[in-house]
Amino acid sequence: MPPKDFSTAGYRQDSPDGLVPTRDFVHNCLRPNADFNDGSLWETTKVGNEHGGTGTANTLRAPARTTALRSYKYSVFEFSSLIDSSSMDGSHWSLILRCLTSNWKHFDAFVILHGTDTLAYTASALAFMLGPVDRTVIVTGSQLSMYAPHSDANDNLLDSMTIAASYQVPEVGVVFHHHLYRGTRVTKVSAFSVAGFTTPNAKPLANFERHGGKPWSVALQSDSIRPSDGHSNLGLVRVPTRGFDESISFDAGRVAVLKVYPGISIGLISSIVQIPNLGGVVLETFGAGNIPLGNGSKGLLEILAGAVENGVVVVSVTQCLTGSVTTAYESARKMERRGIVTGLDMTTEAAYTKLVWLLSNVQHSPSDVARKMRDNLQGELTADFREEQRIQDRVPEK
């Protein structure tokens, strides 16, 4: 079969200051590794860089793992400045997006190597900014550096490259610990376990079945994913532009994430919602979407409702790992009546990045943003929870 082209970037190693980003990943980790290099190809390729200019990538060919999978060639491009993922913000999402769109016509799929701390945020952000795609975009990382013994990096990268080379995935996905997840549903659930990510309210899109430690088959769980037919998609190109404009600044600082807790300070919340240029708040609420109901004008509900009246979009998501915000309880129903968006089963990461993306579009008024936050844009919401919410909304008060 013809080889599949795609790009990938970055990884880490030890230093006196601990784990830090390191350069020359292709020379140190990929070129010497028979899983990623069959020895038949080594060349340089001109690619678009993250700043809109031209960069140089190293191109190799990886072997087919089984007769059912494909060999492929791939180009490795490293950003000019590598950072720890804990330092990511909206400007870095724009850099990744610019690199993707500038190379969209020249590659069939993309694999992005990313630190795990903010991987779920980046996957969600890219999903909203790219919109529907005709290219596979995979985000992956590892709990251990690829330089470390028994690292999960080799498996995660090999699984990512396998799905990118042999299947067409029409959305942004995350590959971790032998699973392919939807980018807008994933969350980090462990700081140490190799099973560090999951999608609590959604099943994986695919599972990687293994034999002898190497990927040998992929069990698809979604009808939207199909095997590649062996022909390049390069003649059927639609460069994604929805939500991406070079003039737009993705200002992640315009959205705050607040967690409700017993004894929460009303004064603290009042100060936060009055921050200049604040556009939105993701409120992590108790259980099915509840907050403490105070008395009088200084209660938490009144503070939040006042923020909504002043043009701040407030979205309620649950603190729980699984389940959904509903309006079954008094406080949640009162919140919705005062204009606070019921976030259903969106993860904090999805709600935050969705809100940042919507607020970055100057054509959206606060009411437009609030309405679109209720829409299922990139699979971030579960249809069953949406229907349950509609039924609850029709229940009359006693």
Secondary structure per residue as TSV (DSSP state, phi and psi in degrees):
chain	resnum	aa	ss	phi	psi
A	1	M	-	360.0	151.3
A	2	P	-	-61.5	148.7
A	3	P	-	-70.4	158.1
A	4	K	-	-102.7	135.7
A	5	D	-	-100.9	137.3
A	6	F	E	-160.5	171.1
A	7	S	E	-119.8	161.2
A	8	T	E	-150.9	163.3
A	9	A	-	-152.6	143.8
A	10	G	-	72.3	150.9
A	11	Y	E	-162.7	-166.8
A	12	R	E	-136.5	161.6
A	13	Q	E	-151.7	172.4
A	14	D	E	-74.1	151.2
A	15	S	E	-147.7	172.8
A	16	P	T	-58.1	-23.3
A	17	D	T	-95.5	12.1
A	18	G	E	98.1	-161.5
A	19	L	E	-72.9	127.1
A	20	V	E	-135.6	157.4
A	21	P	E	-61.0	143.4
A	22	T	E	-132.9	152.6
A	23	R	S	-96.0	177.2
A	24	D	-	60.9	40.0
A	25	F	H	-59.4	-39.0
A	26	V	I	-65.4	-40.0
A	27	H	I	-73.7	-37.0
A	28	N	I	-85.0	-31.7
A	29	C	I	-119.8	-31.6
A	30	L	I	-97.7	-48.4
A	31	R	T	-60.2	-38.7
A	32	P	T	-79.9	-5.5
A	33	N	-	-100.9	119.2
A	34	A	T	-65.5	-20.5
A	35	D	T	-66.7	-27.3
A	36	F	T	-116.8	-0.7
A	37	N	-	-149.1	114.0
A	38	D	-	-88.5	2.3
A	39	G	S	82.0	3.3
A	40	S	S	-94.3	-11.0
A	41	L	-	-147.2	132.7
A	42	W	E	-153.7	108.0
A	43	E	E	-150.4	164.9
A	44	T	E	-101.2	147.4
A	45	T	E	-133.4	137.6
A	46	K	E	-81.0	130.1
A	47	V	E	-134.6	164.0
A	48	G	E	-75.5	138.2
A	49	N	-	-98.4	-178.0
A	50	E	T	-73.8	-10.4
A	51	H	T	-103.6	6.3
A	52	G	S	91.0	0.9
A	53	G	S	-99.4	-151.2
A	54	T	E	-118.2	137.6
A	55	G	E	-128.4	176.5
A	56	T	E	-115.3	132.7
A	57	A	E	-121.6	148.5
A	58	N	E	-90.3	135.2
A	59	T	E	-115.5	130.3
A	60	L	E	-129.9	173.5
A	61	R	E	-122.1	131.3
A	62	A	E	-100.4	146.3
A	63	P	-	-76.1	155.9
A	64	A	-	-70.3	133.9
A	65	R	S	-76.2	-36.4
A	66	T	S	-143.2	174.4
A	67	T	T	-67.1	-19.3
A	68	A	T	-84.0	-15.8
A	69	L	S	-109.2	178.0
A	70	R	-	-117.2	146.9
A	71	S	-	-76.8	159.5
A	72	Y	E	-159.2	153.7
A	73	K	E	-106.5	151.8
A	74	Y	E	-147.4	153.3
A	75	S	E	-115.6	134.6
A	76	V	E	-108.4	119.4
A	77	F	-	-122.0	129.4
A	78	E	-	-105.0	136.9
A	79	F	-	-63.3	154.3
A	80	S	S	-66.1	-29.5
A	81	S	S	-126.6	117.0
A	82	L	-	-98.2	133.9
A	83	I	-	-126.8	160.3
A	84	D	-	-67.8	140.2
A	85	S	G	-65.8	-19.3
A	86	S	G	-67.4	-13.9
A	87	S	G	-95.8	6.0
A	88	M	-	-65.8	145.8
A	89	D	-	-148.8	-171.9
A	90	G	H	-60.2	-31.4
A	91	S	H	-65.6	-32.7
A	92	H	H	-73.6	-34.0
A	93	W	H	-60.6	-39.8
A	94	S	H	-64.1	-38.5
A	95	L	H	-63.3	-45.1
A	96	I	H	-62.2	-43.7
A	97	L	H	-63.9	-40.8
A	98	R	H	-63.9	-39.9
A	99	C	H	-64.5	-41.1
A	100	L	H	-62.9	-51.5
A	101	T	H	-67.3	-31.6
A	102	S	H	-73.0	-18.8
A	103	N	H	-109.9	3.7
A	104	W	T	-58.0	-37.3
A	105	K	T	-77.7	-11.6
A	106	H	T	-110.7	-9.3
A	107	F	-	-132.0	152.8
A	108	D	S	-87.0	-24.1
A	109	A	E	-158.1	163.2
A	110	F	E	-136.9	136.8
A	111	V	E	-121.4	125.4
A	112	I	E	-109.9	121.2
A	113	L	E	-90.9	128.5
A	114	H	-	-144.7	145.1
A	115	G	-	-63.9	152.8
A	116	T	S	-79.4	-21.3
A	117	D	T	-57.7	-43.4
A	118	T	T	-120.2	19.1
A	119	L	H	-58.7	-42.5
A	120	A	H	-64.9	-35.9
A	121	Y	H	-64.6	-45.7
A	122	T	H	-65.3	-41.7
A	123	A	H	-60.9	-44.2
A	124	S	H	-65.5	-44.6
A	125	A	H	-59.4	-46.1
A	126	L	H	-63.7	-37.6
A	127	A	H	-61.4	-44.4
A	128	F	H	-71.0	-38.8
A	129	M	H	-73.5	-35.8
A	130	L	H	-78.2	-37.6
A	131	G	-	73.2	-160.1
A	132	P	S	-60.3	135.9
A	133	V	-	-126.2	153.3
A	134	D	S	-110.8	21.6
A	135	R	S	-133.1	149.3
A	136	T	E	-79.1	128.2
A	137	V	E	-125.2	114.9
A	138	I	E	-116.2	134.8
A	139	V	E	-111.5	132.0
A	140	T	E	-146.9	170.1
A	141	G	-	-165.8	-155.2
A	142	S	-	-159.3	157.4
A	143	Q	S	-81.1	-25.8
A	144	L	S	-120.2	144.3
A	145	S	-	-58.2	148.0
A	146	M	T	-64.9	-16.2
A	147	Y	T	-81.5	-14.1
A	148	A	S	-85.3	148.9
A	149	P	T	-62.1	142.6
A	150	H	T	59.5	30.6
A	151	S	-	-67.9	148.1
A	152	D	S	-84.9	-1.7
A	153	A	H	-64.4	-41.5
A	154	N	H	-60.9	-46.9
A	155	D	H	-64.7	-44.6
A	156	N	H	-64.0	-41.4
A	157	L	H	-69.9	-40.8
A	158	L	H	-64.4	-41.9
A	159	D	H	-62.1	-41.8
A	160	S	H	-62.7	-45.0
A	161	M	H	-69.7	-32.1
A	162	T	H	-64.3	-47.4
A	163	I	H	-68.1	-37.3
A	164	A	H	-68.6	-35.0
A	165	A	H	-81.2	-29.3
A	166	S	H	-115.6	-7.0
A	167	Y	E	-136.7	156.9
A	168	Q	E	-107.3	115.0
A	169	V	-	-113.9	111.1
A	170	P	S	-83.7	39.3
A	171	E	S	-165.6	172.4
A	172	V	E	-79.0	126.4
A	173	G	E	-120.9	162.9
A	174	V	E	-121.5	127.4
A	175	V	E	-106.6	126.1
A	176	F	E	-158.1	132.2
A	177	H	T	48.8	53.0
A	178	H	T	71.3	21.4
A	179	H	E	-132.5	147.9
A	180	L	E	-106.8	121.8
A	181	Y	E	-113.5	155.8
A	182	R	E	-70.9	132.4
A	183	G	T	-61.2	-31.5
A	184	T	T	-86.6	1.5
A	185	R	T	-116.5	-5.9
A	186	V	-	-84.2	149.1
A	187	T	E	-147.0	150.6
A	188	K	E	-82.3	127.8
A	189	V	-	-116.8	-4.9
A	190	S	-	-148.7	140.4
A	191	A	S	-82.6	-15.5
A	192	F	S	-128.3	-38.0
A	193	S	-	-62.6	144.7
A	194	V	S	-67.9	-20.0
A	195	A	-	-88.8	59.3
A	196	G	-	-79.8	-15.0
A	197	F	E	-129.1	152.6
A	198	T	E	-156.2	173.2
A	199	T	-	-118.5	94.3
A	200	P	T	-58.6	-33.4
A	201	N	T	-109.3	17.5
A	202	A	S	-152.1	143.7
A	203	K	-	-76.1	159.0
A	204	P	-	-61.1	154.6
A	205	L	S	-76.2	-27.7
A	206	A	E	-161.3	154.7
A	207	N	E	-122.6	141.0
A	208	F	E	-96.4	117.1
A	209	E	E	-93.9	138.5
A	210	R	E	-122.6	153.4
A	211	H	E	-142.6	118.4
A	212	G	T	66.7	24.7
A	213	G	T	84.2	-1.7
A	214	K	E	-115.5	149.0
A	215	P	E	-65.9	129.3
A	216	W	E	-125.2	-18.5
A	217	S	E	-157.7	159.7
A	218	V	E	-123.4	122.3
A	219	A	E	-93.8	105.9
A	220	L	E	-76.4	137.5
A	221	Q	-	-114.7	1.5
A	222	S	-	-130.9	134.2
A	223	D	T	-70.1	-16.1
A	224	S	T	-77.3	-16.7
A	225	I	-	-95.0	132.4
A	226	R	E	-137.6	151.2
A	227	P	E	-63.4	145.5
A	228	S	-	-66.5	145.6
A	229	D	-	-90.3	7.4
A	230	G	S	91.1	-2.3
A	231	H	S	-112.7	140.3
A	232	S	-	-65.5	146.2
A	233	N	S	-88.4	6.1
A	234	L	T	-65.1	-19.5
A	235	G	T	-83.7	-7.8
A	236	L	S	-120.0	65.1
A	237	V	-	-97.6	130.8
A	238	R	-	-130.8	102.4
A	239	V	-	-68.3	125.0
A	240	P	-	-68.9	130.8
A	241	T	-	-129.9	-11.5
A	242	R	T	-60.9	122.4
A	243	G	T	83.5	-7.6
A	244	F	-	-112.3	121.7
A	245	D	-	-144.1	128.2
A	246	E	T	-55.6	-26.9
A	247	S	T	-82.1	-13.4
A	248	I	-	-82.3	131.6
A	249	S	-	-101.5	116.4
A	250	F	-	-81.2	88.3
A	251	D	-	-88.3	91.8
A	252	A	G	-65.9	-18.9
A	253	G	G	-72.2	-8.2
A	254	R	G	-79.8	-7.4
A	255	V	E	-120.4	132.2
A	256	A	E	-108.3	146.3
A	257	V	E	-112.8	120.8
A	258	L	E	-123.2	137.9
A	259	K	E	-108.5	125.8
A	260	V	-	-75.8	138.5
A	261	Y	-	-145.6	158.9
A	262	P	T	-59.5	129.6
A	263	G	T	80.8	19.0
A	264	I	-	-56.3	139.4
A	265	S	-	-78.0	119.0
A	266	I	H	-65.7	-36.3
A	267	G	H	-63.3	-38.5
A	268	L	H	-62.9	-47.2
A	269	I	H	-63.9	-40.6
A	270	S	H	-60.9	-40.4
A	271	S	H	-66.9	-40.1
A	272	I	H	-66.3	-45.4
A	273	V	H	-71.8	-8.1
A	274	Q	T	-100.9	7.6
A	275	I	S	-60.7	130.9
A	276	P	T	-57.1	138.4
A	277	N	T	70.5	8.6
A	278	L	-	-66.9	128.9
A	279	G	-	-108.9	-24.3
A	280	G	E	-159.2	158.4
A	281	V	E	-134.7	128.7
A	282	V	E	-98.6	116.7
A	283	L	E	-104.7	113.9
A	284	E	E	-83.8	107.9
A	285	T	E	-102.4	165.1
A	286	F	B	-67.1	143.0
A	287	G	T	46.1	-119.5
A	288	A	T	-88.9	22.4
A	289	G	T	110.7	36.2
A	290	N	B	-106.8	152.3
A	291	I	-	-133.7	160.5
A	292	P	-	-66.9	132.8
A	293	L	-	-97.0	109.5
A	294	G	-	-88.7	170.7
A	295	N	S	-99.6	145.8
A	296	G	S	80.7	-173.2
A	297	S	T	-73.5	-12.4
A	298	K	T	-98.4	9.8
A	299	G	S	-69.6	158.8
A	300	L	H	-59.2	-41.3
A	301	L	H	-60.5	-41.2
A	302	E	H	-67.5	-37.7
A	303	I	H	-62.4	-45.6
A	304	L	H	-67.5	-41.7
A	305	A	H	-63.9	-37.1
A	306	G	H	-64.7	-37.5
A	307	A	H	-63.1	-41.6
A	308	V	H	-61.1	-43.3
A	309	E	H	-63.2	-26.7
A	310	N	T	-90.8	10.6
A	311	G	T	94.3	9.2
A	312	V	-	-91.5	128.5
A	313	V	E	-87.3	120.1
A	314	V	E	-110.8	127.7
A	315	V	E	-122.2	129.1
A	316	S	E	-97.2	124.8
A	317	V	E	-126.5	156.3
A	318	T	E	-80.0	146.7
A	319	Q	S	-74.0	-16.8
A	320	C	S	-73.9	152.5
A	321	L	S	-70.0	-37.9
A	322	T	S	-123.5	162.3
A	323	G	S	101.9	-166.7
A	324	S	-	-147.9	152.2
A	325	V	-	-74.7	132.0
A	326	T	-	-132.4	-179.9
A	327	T	S	-111.2	32.5
A	328	A	-	-72.7	-28.4
A	329	Y	S	-104.9	160.5
A	330	E	H	-56.6	-50.7
A	331	S	H	-65.9	-39.9
A	332	A	H	-65.0	-38.9
A	333	R	H	-69.2	-39.1
A	334	K	H	-65.7	-36.5
A	335	M	H	-61.4	-46.1
A	336	E	H	-63.1	-39.1
A	337	R	H	-65.8	-23.7
A	338	R	T	-94.1	11.0
A	339	G	T	96.8	4.1
A	340	I	-	-81.2	129.5
A	341	V	E	-75.0	129.1
A	342	T	E	-79.4	112.9
A	343	G	-	-83.4	2.0
A	344	L	T	50.8	-127.1
A	345	D	T	-104.7	23.7
A	346	M	-	-62.2	140.0
A	347	T	-	-71.0	161.4
A	348	T	H	-58.5	-41.3
A	349	E	H	-62.0	-43.7
A	350	A	H	-68.6	-43.4
A	351	A	H	-62.8	-42.5
A	352	Y	H	-63.8	-52.1
A	353	T	H	-69.3	-33.8
A	354	K	H	-63.3	-43.0
A	355	L	H	-67.4	-41.9
A	356	V	H	-60.1	-45.8
A	357	W	H	-63.2	-45.4
A	358	L	H	-65.8	-40.5
A	359	L	H	-70.0	-20.9
A	360	S	H	-74.0	-17.4
A	361	N	-	-89.3	107.5
A	362	V	T	-65.2	-14.3
A	363	Q	T	-77.6	-10.2
A	364	H	-	-94.7	123.9
A	365	S	-	-79.9	165.3
A	366	P	H	-55.4	-38.0
A	367	S	H	-67.9	-35.9
A	368	D	H	-63.8	-44.0
A	369	V	H	-62.6	-45.1
A	370	A	H	-60.3	-41.2
A	371	R	H	-65.8	-44.4
A	372	K	H	-69.9	-25.7
A	373	M	H	-64.0	-25.0
A	374	R	T	-83.3	-14.8
A	375	D	S	-83.3	147.6
A	376	N	-	-88.5	95.3
A	377	L	S	-86.0	-42.7
A	378	Q	S	-136.9	39.0
A	379	G	S	74.5	18.0
A	380	E	-	-80.2	-11.3
A	381	L	S	-118.4	152.3
A	382	T	-	-95.9	129.6
A	383	A	H	-59.6	-38.1
A	384	D	H	-62.9	-39.5
A	385	F	H	-68.0	-35.7
A	386	R	H	-64.3	-41.9
A	387	E	H	-67.6	-40.6
A	388	E	H	-60.2	-40.2
A	389	Q	H	-63.7	-42.5
A	390	R	H	-62.7	-38.4
A	391	I	H	-65.9	-44.1
A	392	Q	H	-62.8	-36.9
A	393	D	H	-64.6	-21.6
A	394	R	T	-90.0	-7.2
A	395	V	S	-74.0	122.0
A	396	P	-	-71.8	151.8
A	397	E	-	-73.3	147.9
A	398	K	-	-86.9	360.0
